[in-house]
Amino acid sequence: MDVARRCLEEGFSVAAVKEGRILGRETGAGARPFFLLYLRLGGNLSGSSVADRVVGRAVALGAAAAGCARLHGDVMGKSALELLEKSSVNYNYGRLVPRILDRSGQGPCPVERLSEETRDLEELLEALRGFWGDLPEPKPGDQEER
């Protein structure tokens, strides 16, 4: 987990590491970097450690469904914590917040709202494709970052 967390310190939004090797890293805002990383790695995060700047319910659902062993959020929403408590993912966070807000800070994050309406990752990915419009399809196989 130290390597993944170090990637956040270097300016990445999310990083996945397995056995000390960086599987991938992404930058960007919101939950999108996690899902881009997930899809770029072919959906295979099994046994990995993932560190993300902000972990809401959508990212927690994705991490649990993808088989992450460990998940760190600099900030974690309460709904993410509740989901992770029912999963096999070991998790930690820097700061727990009641809810993840939208970029204006005035209302709930729209991706969090979408995730509350879904129960599985495929349903969430379909909703995210509709919301973002350009989320790619998963790429097959492990694609370790070089």
C-alpha positions as CSV (number, residue, x, y, z in Angstrom):
1,M,0.0,0.0,0.0
2,D,2.9,2.3,0.6
3,V,3.8,2.4,-3.1
4,A,0.2,3.2,-4.1
5,R,0.0,5.9,-1.5
6,R,3.3,7.4,-2.7
7,C,1.8,7.7,-6.2
8,L,-0.9,10.0,-4.7
9,E,1.8,12.1,-3.2
10,E,3.4,12.4,-6.6
11,G,0.2,13.9,-8.0
12,F,-1.8,10.9,-9.3
13,S,-5.5,10.6,-8.4
14,V,-5.5,6.8,-8.2
15,A,-2.9,4.0,-8.3
16,A,-3.0,0.2,-8.2
17,V,-0.1,-1.9,-7.0
18,K,0.4,-5.6,-6.7
19,E,3.5,-7.3,-5.2
20,G,5.3,-4.0,-5.2
21,R,4.7,-3.4,-8.9
22,I,2.6,-0.5,-10.2
23,L,-0.2,-1.9,-12.3
24,G,-1.4,1.5,-13.3
25,R,-2.0,5.1,-12.3
26,E,-4.4,7.8,-13.5
27,T,-5.0,11.5,-12.9
28,G,-8.2,13.4,-13.1
29,A,-11.2,14.5,-10.9
30,G,-13.9,12.5,-9.2
31,A,-14.4,8.7,-9.6
32,R,-13.5,8.7,-13.3
33,P,-9.8,8.0,-12.8
34,F,-10.6,4.8,-10.8
35,F,-12.9,3.5,-13.5
36,L,-10.5,4.4,-16.3
37,L,-7.8,2.4,-14.5
38,Y,-10.1,-0.5,-13.8
39,L,-11.1,-0.7,-17.5
40,R,-7.5,-0.2,-18.8
41,L,-6.5,-3.2,-16.6
42,G,-9.2,-5.3,-18.0
43,G,-11.2,-5.2,-14.8
44,N,-8.5,-7.2,-13.0
45,L,-7.5,-5.7,-9.7
46,S,-7.5,-9.0,-7.9
47,G,-5.2,-9.0,-4.9
48,S,-4.1,-5.4,-5.6
49,S,-3.7,-2.5,-3.3
50,V,-5.5,0.6,-4.6
51,A,-5.0,4.2,-3.3
52,D,-7.4,6.9,-4.4
53,R,-7.8,10.5,-3.4
54,V,-11.5,10.3,-2.8
55,V,-13.4,7.0,-2.2
56,G,-17.1,7.2,-2.5
57,R,-19.6,4.4,-2.8
58,A,-19.0,4.0,-6.6
59,V,-15.2,3.4,-6.1
60,A,-15.8,1.1,-3.1
61,L,-18.3,-1.0,-5.2
62,G,-15.8,-1.1,-8.1
63,A,-12.9,-2.1,-5.8
64,A,-14.8,-4.8,-4.0
65,A,-16.2,-6.3,-7.3
66,A,-12.8,-6.2,-8.9
67,G,-11.2,-8.2,-6.1
68,C,-9.0,-5.5,-4.5
69,A,-7.3,-6.7,-1.4
70,R,-6.7,-3.3,0.1
71,L,-8.2,0.2,-0.6
72,H,-7.0,3.5,0.8
73,G,-8.9,6.8,0.5
74,D,-7.4,10.1,1.5
75,V,-11.1,11.0,1.9
76,M,-13.8,8.3,2.3
77,G,-17.5,8.8,2.3
78,K,-19.6,7.0,4.9
79,S,-21.6,5.1,2.3
80,A,-18.3,3.7,1.0
81,L,-17.3,2.7,4.5
82,E,-20.6,0.9,5.0
83,L,-20.2,-1.0,1.7
84,L,-16.6,-2.0,2.5
85,E,-17.5,-3.2,5.9
86,K,-19.6,-5.9,4.2
87,S,-16.8,-6.9,1.8
88,S,-13.5,-8.7,2.0
89,V,-11.5,-5.5,1.2
90,N,-9.2,-4.2,3.9
91,Y,-9.6,-0.5,3.9
92,N,-8.3,2.7,5.6
93,Y,-8.8,6.4,5.1
94,G,-7.3,9.7,6.1
95,R,-10.6,11.5,6.7
96,L,-14.2,10.1,6.9
97,V,-16.9,12.4,5.6
98,P,-20.7,12.1,5.8
99,R,-21.1,12.2,2.0
100,I,-19.1,12.9,-1.1
101,L,-20.2,16.2,-2.6
102,D,-20.3,17.5,-6.2
103,R,-17.6,19.9,-7.3
104,S,-19.5,22.9,-6.2
105,G,-19.8,21.5,-2.7
106,Q,-23.5,22.3,-2.7
107,G,-25.0,18.9,-3.3
108,P,-24.3,15.2,-3.5
109,C,-21.8,13.9,-6.1
110,P,-23.8,12.7,-9.2
111,V,-21.7,9.5,-9.5
112,E,-22.6,8.7,-5.9
113,R,-26.3,9.2,-6.7
114,L,-25.8,6.8,-9.7
115,S,-24.1,4.2,-7.5
116,E,-26.9,4.3,-4.9
117,E,-29.3,3.2,-7.6
118,T,-27.2,0.2,-8.6
119,R,-26.3,-3.0,-6.8
120,D,-23.6,-4.5,-9.1
121,L,-20.6,-3.2,-11.0
122,E,-21.9,-4.0,-14.5
123,E,-25.0,-2.0,-13.8
124,L,-22.9,0.9,-12.4
125,L,-20.6,0.8,-15.5
126,E,-23.6,1.1,-17.8
127,A,-24.9,4.0,-15.8
128,L,-21.4,5.7,-15.8
129,R,-21.2,5.2,-19.6
130,G,-24.5,7.1,-19.9
131,F,-23.3,9.8,-17.6
132,W,-19.8,10.3,-18.9
133,G,-20.5,9.3,-22.5
134,D,-17.1,8.0,-23.4
135,L,-16.1,5.4,-20.9
136,P,-14.1,2.7,-22.8
137,E,-14.9,-1.0,-22.8
138,P,-12.6,-3.2,-20.7
139,K,-9.3,-4.3,-22.3
140,P,-8.6,-8.0,-21.9
141,G,-5.7,-9.3,-19.7
142,D,-3.4,-7.8,-17.2
143,Q,-1.6,-4.7,-18.5
144,E,1.1,-3.8,-16.1
145,E,2.5,-0.3,-16.3
146,R,6.1,-0.3,-17.5
